[in-house]
Amino acid sequence: MKSTVVGSFPAKESSPSNFKDKLLNTLGMYDPFKEAIKNSVIAQLDAGVDIISDGQVRGDMVSIFTKYIPGMKIEDGNTVIVSKIRNPTQEISINDMKYAKKVMSDYYGGKIPEGNGIKGIITGPNTIIHSSRIESFYKNKEDAILDLAHSLKCEVDAIVNKVDPVYIQIDEPFLSTGMVDMKTAKESIDIIQDGLEVPLGMHVCGILSDAFKDLAKFNIDILDMEFAGNNVNLDVLKENASLLGNKKVGFGCVDSSVNTVDDIKDIDELVSCAIEIVGKDNIILDPDCGLRRASNDVAFDKLRLMNEIKDKYS
């Protein structure tokens, strides 16, 4: 059994505090988020996480991608689609992932344990389009979703080729809302999955009683769900586990919606139930969702307790 994070971690910008950083800041080359990435990675590793993220420290899950994609622009913090969506103007998350992986390698003395590593995290095209306003060019969301899938595929391929992640995770919280055309959603994920040389996971938060049967048909290797804050999903999994085939389950076992530390007995009970349903070899433990809204201490303790339970069953 392995553990991971859904993505985000508490972070804040830093200010230059030494001569070198102040000089870089003067030259416009200082990165106020680099220290946040390092702190996020070390916190994850200290807590026992096997498959880390870079902490997603630079902004919200939509604009962090759309500000680099032609055809989309940011107005008052919201994404607006103004023309045909094209390929990104630059690699978006590569540098942060490379730095996070270096921090991880240094943490382990230059040799990351087998099966551990970093994962690439992309906000899915369905969630981005449904979070955006179409101002021109597209008459429907479905065409925009498919064009964006092709655009995001460029970033996914770059991550695979330049970072060597353990797997790619697509974040698609909108797929639980009933607002998304599932046929288009499946086609968009197929575009991203095409030729992919590493496993593909998809994180969908919310109650999945209405969406699970469709999601089980997606061409993915891992379906990541939340269970601590939405224990209805445990019954959904129990009733429909056979539909997953060979897919693994990303099992959200700590509640990311509250800024308090979970009871370890509750985590243990959830994981024990999951093992009975799908077997421990088919589970990857993680929080329900990102931990950005938690305090640093609470986020760390949530991950630490999650990994205590992982170690118990490993």
GUDO-408230 format. One record per residue: residue in three letters; x, y, z of N, C-alpha, C in turn. Coordinates in steps of 0.2 Angstrom, whole numbers, plus 2048, in hexadecimal, padded with zeros to 3 digits. Each point is the difference from the previous one (the first is absolute). Layout:
BEGIN
alaXYZXYZXYZ/...
***
This chain:
BEGIN
met8047FA8007FC806800804806800/lys7FF8057FC8038067FF7FC806802/ser8038068027FC8068018028057FC/thr7FC8057FF8018067FC7FC806803/val8008057FC7FC8068027FC8027FA/val7FA8038017FD8027FA8038067FC/gly8048048048048057FD802806804/ser7FB8058028028068038027FF807/phe804805803803800806800807803/pro7FF8018068008078028078037FE/ala8008067FE8068047FD7FF807800/lys8058048018008077FF8068027FD/glu8008067FD8068037FC805802805/ser8068007FE8068028058028067FD/ser8048048048038067FE8087FF800/pro8038037FC808800800803802806/ser8047FB803803802807807800800/asn8047FE7FA8078018008028047FA/phe8078018008028047FA7FF7FD7F9/lys8017F98007FF7FD7F97F88017FE/asp7FC7FE8057F98017FE7FD8077FE/lys8038058047FE8077FF8038027F9/leu8067FE7FE8028017FA7FC7FD7FA/leu7FE7FA8017FC7FD7FB7F9803800/asn7FE8038067F98038008018077FC/thr8068038008018067FD8007FF7F8/leu8037FA7FE8007FE7F97FA7FD7FE/gly7FB8008047F97FC7FE8017F97FF/met8057FD8048017F97FF7FE7FC807/tyr7FE8038057FF7FD8067F97FC800/asp8007FA8027FA7FC8007FD800807/pro7FB8038027FD8018067FD7F9803/phe7FF7FB7FB7FD7FA8028057FA800/lys8068017FF8057FA8008007FD807/glu8008058058017FD8077FA7FC802/ala7FA8037FD7FA7FC8027FF7F97FD/ile8038007FA8017F97FD8047FB804/lys8068038028047FC8047FD7FE807/asn7FD8058037FD7FE8077FA7FB7FF/ser7FC8017FA7FB7FB7FF8027F97FF/val8067FF7FC8027FA7FF8037FD806/ile8048038048037FE8067FB7FE805/ala7FA8048007FB7FE8057FD7F97FE/gln7FE8007F97FD7F97FE8057FA801/leu8068017FF8057FB8018017FE808/asp8008058048007FF8077FA7FD803/ala7FB8017FD7F97FD8028007F87FD/gly8047FE7FC8007FA7FD7FD7FF7F9/val7FF8057FD7FC7FF7F98057FD7FB/asp7FE7FC7FC8047FC7FB8008047FA/ile7FA8027FD8008037FA7FE807801/ile8048057FF7FF8078027FE8047FA/ser7FE8068027FE8057FB805806801/asp8008057FC8048068017FD805805/gly7FA7FE8027FC8058057FB8047FC/gln8018017FA7FB8047FC800807804/val8058038008018068047FE8077FD/arg7FF8007F98008067FC7FA8037FF/gly7FA7FD8027FA8037FF7FA7FB7FF/asp7FA8027FE7FB7FB8008007FB7FA/met7FD7FB8008017FA7FC7FE8027F9/val7FC8057FF7FE8027F98058057FC/ser8018068038048057FD8077FE800/ile8027FB8048087FE8008017FD7F9/phe7FB7FE7FD8017FD7F97FE8057FB/thr7FA8038017FD8047FA8038067FE/lys8048038058048067FE8067FF7FB/tyr8017F97FF8057FF7FB7FD7FD7F9/ile7FA8008007FC7FC7FA7FD8057FC/pro8028017F97FD8057FC7F97FE7FF/gly7FC8067FF7F97FF8007FC801806/met8048008067FD801806804806804/lys7FC8048038048058047FC801807/ile8048038057FE8018067FD807801/glu7FA8018027FC8068027FE800807/asp8028048047FE8018078007F9804/gly8067FC7FE8017FA8037FC7FA7FD/asn7FC8017FB7FC7FB7FD8027FF7F8/thr8007FA7FE8027FE7F97FB8017FB/val8018047FB7FC8017FB8027FD7F9/ile7FC7FD7FC8027FD7FA7FE8057FA/val8068037FD7FF8057FB8017FE7F9/ser8037FA7FF8017FE7F98027F9800/lys8027FD7FB8017F97FF8067FE805/ile7FF7FB8048057FD8058057FD7FC/arg8078028028057FD7FC8057FD805/asn8067FD7FE8057FD804803806805/pro8027FE8068038058058068037FD/thr8018068028068047FD8067FE803/gln8007FC8068067FE8037FE7FA805/glu8067FC8027FE7FB8057FE803806/ile7FB7FD8037FD8048068037FE807/ser8007F98018027FE8078067FC800/ile8048007FA8067FC800805802805/asn8028078008058028057FF7FF807/asp7FA8018027FE7FF8078007F8802/met7FE7FC7FB8017F98018077FD800/lys8048037FC8077FE800803802807/tyr7FF8068028038028067FD7FC806/ala7FA7FF8007FD7FB8058037F9800/lys8017FE7FB8037F97FF807800803/lys8048067FE807801803800800807/val7FB8048038008008087FE7F9802/met7FC7FC7FD7FF7F98028067FC800/ser8048017FA8067FC7FF805801806/asp8018078018048028057FE7FD807/tyr7FA8008017FD7FE8078027F8801/tyr8007FD7FA8027F88018077FF7FE/gly8058058008077FF7FF8017FF7F9/gly7FC8027FB8017FF7F97FD7FA7FD/lys7FD7FC8047FD7FA7FD7F87FF803/ile7FC8027FC7F87FF8027FE7F9800/pro7FD7FE8057FE7F98017FC7FD7FA/glu8017FA7FE7FC7FE7FA7F9800802/gly7FC8027FB7F98018007FE806803/asn8048048037FF8078028028057FB/gly7FE8068018018057FB7FB806800/ile8008047FB7FB8057FF7FB7FE7FB/lys7FA8048007FB7FF7FB7FF8067FD/gly7FE8007F97FE8067FD7F8801801/ile7FE8068017F98028027FE8057FB/ile7FB7FF7FC7FD8047FB7F8801802/thr7FE8068007F98018017FC7FE7F9/gly7FB7FC8017FD7FD7FA7FC8057FB/pro8007FF7FA7FD8047FB7F8802802/asn7FD7FB8027F98018027FF805806/thr8047FF8057FF8048058038087FF/ile8058007FC8028077FE7FB8037FB/ile7FD7FD7FB7FB8037FC7FA802804/his7FD7FC8047FA801804802805806/ser8068028018028058058018077FC/ser7FF8007F98028057FC7FA8037FD/arg8018067FD7FA8037FD8028017F8/ile7FC7FD7FC8018007F97FD8077FD/glu8058047FD7FE8077FE7FF8007F8/ser8047FC7FD8007FF7F98037FA7FD/phe7FF7FF7FA8027FA7FC7FC7FA801/tyr8007FD8067FC7FA8017F9801801/lys7FC7FC7FD7F98008017FE7FB805/asn8047FB8027FE7FC8068067FE803/lys8007FE8078057FE8048047FA7FD/glu7FC7FB7FD8037FA7FE8068017FB/asp7FF8047FB8068017FC806803803/ala7FE8058058068038048037FB804/ile7FD7FB8038037FB8048057FC7FC/leu7FE7FE7FA8047FC7FC8068037FE/asp7FF8077FE8068047FE805800806/leu7FD8028068048018068047F9801/ala7FD7FA7FF8037FA8028067FF7FB/his8008027FA8068007FC805804802/ser7FE8068038058058028037FD806/leu7FC7FE8058037FD8068047FA7FF/lys7FF7FC7FB8047FA7FE8078027FF/cys8018067FD8078027FF804801807/glu7FD8028058038018078017F9803/val7FB7FC7FF8017F98038067FC7FD/asp8008017F98067FC7FD807803802/ala8008078018068038028027FE807/ile7FB7FF8058017FE8068037F8800/val7FD7FC7FC8027F97FF8088007FE/asn8018047FB8078007FC805803804/lys7FE8058048068048048007FF807/val7FB7FD8038007FF8088007F9802/asp7FD7FC7FB8007F98027FB7FE806/pro7FA8028007FC8008067FE7F8801/val7FD7FF8067FE7F98027F97FF7FC/tyr7FC8068007FA8007FC7FE8077FE/ile7FB8007FC7FC8077FF7FA800803/gln7FE8058037F98018037FC8067FD/ile7FA7FE7FE7FC8057FD7FB802805/asp7FF8068027FB8028057FA8027FC/glu7FA7FD8027FA8017FC7FA800806/pro8008058047FB8008057F98017FD/phe8008047FA7F98017FD7FC7FA7FE/leu8047FA7FF7FD7FA7FE7FB7FD805/ser8008038067FB7FD8057FA805800/thr7FF8057FC7FB8058017FA7FF7FC/gly8007FB7FB7FB7FF7FB7FF8067FB/met8058048008008067FB8047FE7FA/val8047FB8008047FE7FA7FE7FA7FC/asp8008017F97FF7FB7FC8057FA801/met7FE7FA8028057FB8018037FD7FA/lys7FC8007FB8037FE7F98068047FE/thr7FF8078018058057FE8067FF805/ala7FE7FF8068058008068057FA7FE/lys7FD7FA7FF8047FA7FE8048017FA/glu7FE8037FB8048017FA805805802/ser7FF8058048068048028057FD804/ile7FF7FB8048057FD8048037FB7FB/asp7FD7FD7FB8037FC7FB8058037FC/ile7FF8077FF8058047FC806800804/ile7FF8028078068008048047FA801/gln7FC7FA8018037FA8018037FD7FA/asp7FF8027FA8027FD7FA808800800/gly8037FA7FF8077FF800804801806/leu7FC8028068038018068047FA803/glu8068018028057FB8028007FF807/val7FC8038048007FF8077F8800802/pro7FF7FD8067F97FF8027FC807800/leu7FA8007FF7FC8068007FA800806/gly8008048047FB8008067FC8067FF/met7FA8008037FB8057FF7FD801807/his8018078027FD8018077F98047FF/val7FB7FD8037F98028007FD801807/cys8008068027FD8008077F8801800/gly7FD8008057F98008017FD7FA800/ile7F97FF8017FD7FA8007FF7FD7F9/leu8027FA8008007FD7F97FB7FB7FF/ser7FA8008037FB7FB8007FD8007F9/asp8008067FD7FD8007F98058007FA/ala8068018028058007FB8057FA7FF/phe8007FC8068057FB8008007FB7FA/lys7FA7FE7FE7FF7FB7FB8038037F9/asp8008067FF8038037FA807801801/leu8028028068088018018037F9800/ala7FD7FB8028047F98008017FE7F9/lys7FD8037FB8017FF7F98068047FD/phe8028058038068047FE8067FD7FF/asn8048027FB8067FC7FE806803805/ile7FF7FE8068058028058027FA804/asp8068018048027FB8047FF800807/ile7FE8078037FF8018077FA805800/leu7FA7FE8047FB804801800803807/asp8028068018018038077F9803802/met7FE7FE8067FA803803801802807/glu7FB8048038008028077FB7FB804/phe8037FE8067FC7FC8047FF803807/ala8058038028008038077FA805801/gly8008057FC7FA8058007FA7FE7FC/asn8007FB7FD7FA7FD7FC8007F9801/asn7FE7FD8068007F98017FB7FC7FC/val7FB8047FC7FB7FD7FC8047FC7FA/asn8068037FF8047FD7FA8027F9802/leu8017FE8068027F98027FB7FB7FE/asp7F98028017FB7FB7FE8008007F8/val8018067FD8018007F88057FB7FE/leu8068008038057FC7FE7FF7F9802/lys7FD7FE8057FE7FA8027FB7FD7FB/glu7FB8037FE7FB7FE7FB8037FF7F9/asn8058047FF8028007F88077FF7FF/ala8047FD8058077FF8008017FB7FA/ser7FC7FB7FE8017FC7FA8018047FA/leu7FD8067FF8008037FA8078037FF/leu8048018058078037FF8057FC7FC/gly7FF7F98008057FC7FC806800803/asn8058027FD807800802802807803/lys7FC805801801806802802800808/lys8048048028028018077FB806802/val8008008077FB805803805805804/gly8008067FE8038068047FB801806/phe8027FE8067FB800806801806804/gly7FC8058008008068047FE7FE807/cys8048008057FF7FD806801805806/val8028077FE8008058057FC8067FD/asp7FC8038047FB8057FE8048077FF/ser8008027FA8048067FE7FB806800/ser7FA7FF8027FB806801800803806/val8047FD805800803807807801802/asn8018068048078028028017FD807/thr7FE7F98018027FD8068027F97FE/val8047FD8058037FA7FE7FB7FA801/asp8007FB7FC7FC7FB8008017FB806/asp7FB7FC8028017FB8058037FA7FD/ile8067FE8028037FA7FD7FC7FA800/lys7FC7FF8047FB7FA8007FB8017FA/asp7FE8067FF7FC8017FA8037FE7F9/ile8078028008047FF7FA8017F87FF/asp8017FD8068017F98007FA7FC7FE/glu7FA8028027FA7FD7FF7FF8007F8/leu8018067FD7FE8017F98057FC7FC/val8068008028057FC7FC7FF7F9800/ser7FE7FD8067FE7F98017FB7FE7FC/cys7FA8058007FB7FE7FB8028007F9/ala8048047FE8028007F98047FA7FE/ile8047FE8058047FA7FF7FB7FA7FF/glu7FB8008047FB7FA7FF7FD8007F9/ile7FF8067FD7FC8017FA8057FF7FA/val8068038008047FF7FA8077FD801/gly8027FF8068067FD802806805800/lys8047FF8058058068018058017FA/asp8017FB7FC8048027FA7FD8047FB/asn7FA8018017FC8047FB7FE807802/ile8048028067FE807803806804800/ile7FF8067FF8058068017FD805805/leu8038008067FD8058058028077FE/asp7FB8048018018088007FB804804/pro8008068007FB8048037FA8007FB/asp7FA8038037FB8007FB8018057FA/cys8038068028028057FB806803802/gly8028067FD8068048017FF802807/leu806802803800802807802808801/arg7FF8037FB8028078007FD804805/arg7F97FF8027FD8048048017FE808/ala8047FB8018027FE807806804802/ser8018008068068038038067FB7FF/asn8068038008067FB7FF8007FA805/asp7FF8028068007FB8057FB7FB7FF/val7FA8027FF7FA7FB7FF8017FC7F9/ala8028037FB8017FC7FA8067FB801/phe8058028038057FB8027FE7FA804/asp7FC8028057FD7FA8047FB7FC7FD/lys7FC8037FB7FC7FB7FC8047FB7FC/leu8058037FD8047FB7FC8047FB804/arg8028028068047FC8057FC7FA802/leu7FA8028027FB7FA8027FE7FC7FB/met7FF8037FA7FE7FC7FA8067FA7FF/asn8068038008067FB7FF8017FB806/glu7FE8028068007FB8057FB7FA7FE/ile7FB8027FE7FB7FA7FE8037FC7FA/lys8038047FB8037FD7FA8057FA803/asp8048038048057FB8037FD7FA804/lys7FB8018037FC7FB8037FE7FA7FC/tyr7FE8027FA7FD7FB7FB8057FE7FB/ser8068037FF8057FF7FB8047F9802/
***
